[in-house]
Amino acid sequence: MKPTLVILAAGMGSRYGGLKQVDPVGPFGETIMDYSVYDAVRTGFGRVVFVIRRDFEGLFREAIGAKYTDAVDVDYAFQSLDDLPEGWRAPDGRNKPWGTAHAIYAARHAVDTPFAAMNADDFYGQDAFRALAAFLSAPPPPSARPRFAMVGYRLDNTLSEHGTVARGVCKVSAGGLLETVSEWTRLARVPGGVEHCENPGLSPTLFTGAERVSLNAWGFTPHLFELMSDRFPKWLEANAANPTAEWYIPFVIDELIREKRAEVQVLPTESPWFGVTYREDKPTVVTAIQTLVRSGAYPSSGLWQT
């Protein structure tokens, strides 16, 4: 079966200041998700599942999902605060989603094939989709553990000029397997590299910028959902009282690797990446997409009019 693309679109857009998932960036009003779906379809994905929130389901189906129905099978999964293991409920004061791991977990009832999981507001590039489609469509290699995949980007190619970003910084083995992934927040470009400035007054951590990072472009099999089910209650026990704690997928992957429960192949890519983390990022994204259209990477008549 062709792999499925799971697009994580339930984010509230708090830093961006709006529902950025439906904000047009292309010359014919295309969204970043339009380019993701277009690249997925032309590289071999056969289905798209959008993880969204119930409160904007109608808007999303009309503005986003409807345009793809002639090109690919479309389905929806819903991330909600009350999608919790038996015996748990959202604590008072919690008003934001539980994080990217929970968003992927929310797709467990809608996905039964190998699948890629990606953010809705990141432009990943065709090469990333091609690499994931090839990995997910190939017979799994002999291994005692499940083999997943992660598209790895250079850290210095993934920053915003308008504020700090969070990235999963990776350590990769000589054989191309992910060894560790650590979530770093408040990363910013500085002369000569990239600086982590989480703790004012302390010496910052410096990166060269050549490090491979995760931008939540992952390849999984449905076995991941079973592994996540084992971990979610433990994470809640340790973090549920914190109204802002988020269950990040890099945390889950790092645990699985350390416990030797899974292997993750890093798929390095030189694809252009850009995203709309802050509203000020949008003009840069618009210009970059116009350049790709002029180069012939995307049709000049619009994605879904050809």
C-alpha positions, -999 to +999 in steps of 0.1 A: +000+000+000+011+036-006+022+054+025+000+080+043+009+116+051-002+128+085-002+166+087-002+181+122-025+211+119-040+214+154-015+241+166-031+273+179-008+296+161-002+317+192+032+331+182+020+338+146-012+355+158-038+336+139-049+304+121-017+303+100-026+269+085-050+285+061-030+317+054-021+319+017+016+321+007+016+310-030+009+331-061-026+316-065-035+317-028-018+283-020-011+275+017+021+258+029+000+227+033-010+228-004+027+224-013+031+196+012+001+177-002+012+184-038+048+171-031+034+141-013+011+131-041+038+134-068+063+114-048+040+084-041+018+090-010-017+077-014-036+093+015-035+124+037-048+126+072-051+160+088-048+162+126-069+193+136-091+206+164-128+202+164-134+239+169-121+248+134-132+216+116-157+234+093-134+261+083-106+237+077-126+212+056-139+240+034-107+261+030-082+232+029-095+197+027-120+202-001-094+212-027-076+178-025-105+154-029-099+148-066-061+143-061-058+121-030-079+103-003-084+128+026-093+120+062-093+137+095-082+130+131-088+153+161-065+164+188-083+172+220-074+178+256-096+149+267-080+123+245-062+107+274-057+073+289-084+058+310-085+074+344-069+107+333-085+141+327-071+174+317-062+194+348-078+228+356-060+256+338-049+235+308-060+251+276-035+241+250-028+208+231-006+182+247+022+186+221+034+170+188+036+135+202+000+137+213-009+151+179+006+120+162-010+098+188-044+113+179-041+098+144-040+063+157-076+054+147-072+069+112-039+054+101-031+017+094-002+020+069+033+032+071+031+070+074+050+103+074+042+129+100+049+166+094+040+200+107+014+220+088+033+252+088+067+241+075+077+239+039+098+207+036+107+205-001+101+177-026+133+159-018+121+153+018+089+137+006+107+116-020+131+103+006+103+094+031+081+078+004+110+056-007+118+046+029+082+039+038+075+019+006+105-003+008+105-037+026+118-032+062+155-042+067+162-072+089+162-059+124+151-069+159+136-035+164+111-014+144+129+009+119+116+045+116+130+075+097+137+112+102+145+138+076+175+157+089+181+194+080+211+216+088+204+237+119+216+269+103+191+264+074+161+263+098+162+295+117+139+326+117+152+361+114+124+374+136+127+354+168+140+322+184+130+287+174+128+253+190+146+224+173+154+188+180+192+187+177+204+152+166+235+130+171+239+107+141+260+075+140+285+068+112+259+044+098+233+071+095+212+060+125+199+085+150+216+082+183+200+110+203+176+139+197+174+167+222+149+194+222+165+229+223+143+260+226+152+296+220+178+290+193+189+321+174+215+329+148+246+347+160+279+356+143+297+323+136+269+299+145+237+294+165+232+302+201+209+287+227+198+315+250+173+298+273+189+310+306+198+347+307+229+354+328+245+320+321+270+312+294+251+303+263+254+270+244+269+275+209+263+253+179+282+254+146+250+254+125+260+222+107+242+199+132+213+179+118+180+188+133+145+174+134+118+196+120+091+169+127+095+152+093+092+116+104+085+082+089+068+056+110+049+024+110+016+020+130+036+001+156+046+035+169+011+040+184+015+009+206+048+022+218+033+056+225+004+041+244+029+026+269+046+060+274+018+085+275+005+076+311+041+078+324+046+112+308+013+125+322+022+113+357+053+134+355+040+164+337+002+167+337+002+192+366+022+217+345-004+236+324+021+244+297+040+211+294+041+195+260+048+159+250+072+163+221+078+136+195+116+139+199+112+130+235+094+098+226+119+089+199+149+096+222+134+072+248+128+045+223+164+047+210+179+047+245+157+017+255+166-001+222+129-003+213+134+012+179+159+024+153+157+056+134+173+061+100+183+097+093+175+109+058+197+139+052+183+164+028+194+196+011+158+206+003+150+242+010+131+246+043+112+276+055+084+281+079+061+308+093+069+308+130+062+345+133+040+368+112+072+386+100+084+354+084+056+354+058+071+378+032+103+356+032+082+325+025+062+342-002+093+353-020+109+318-017+079+301-032+077+326-060+114+318-068+106+280-068+076+286-092+097+306-115+124+279-115+098+253-127+097+234-094+060+240-092+035+247-120+031+284-129-006+280-134-012+269-098-010+236-080-045+223-084-055+239-117-033+218-139 
